[in-house]
Amino acid sequence: MKTVELYARVRHAVQVEGISRRAAAERFGINARTFSKMLKFTVPPGYVRRKPPFRPKLAEFIGIIDAM
């Protein structure tokens, strides 16, 4: 996961120093797609789960099993 500090350095290089996106991506060793996401968001977006976690087949019996 990329740090907030790296996000700030990347954004500063492009927006303030005026370095091209390609040159900045090479400078920081970041993929071009990741780099474009860094420019879109000011801080790293958190993980968002797309679907609920898998529930085991014994989920309805967990209380009974724990009681044993």
Secondary structure as GFF3:
##gff-version 3
##sequence-region A 1 68
A	DSSP	alpha_helix	4	15	.	.	.	ID=ss1
A	DSSP	alpha_helix	21	28	.	.	.	ID=ss2
A	DSSP	alpha_helix	32	40	.	.	.	ID=ss3
A	DSSP	three_ten_helix	59	61	.	.	.	ID=ss4
A	DSSP	alpha_helix	62	67	.	.	.	ID=ss5
###
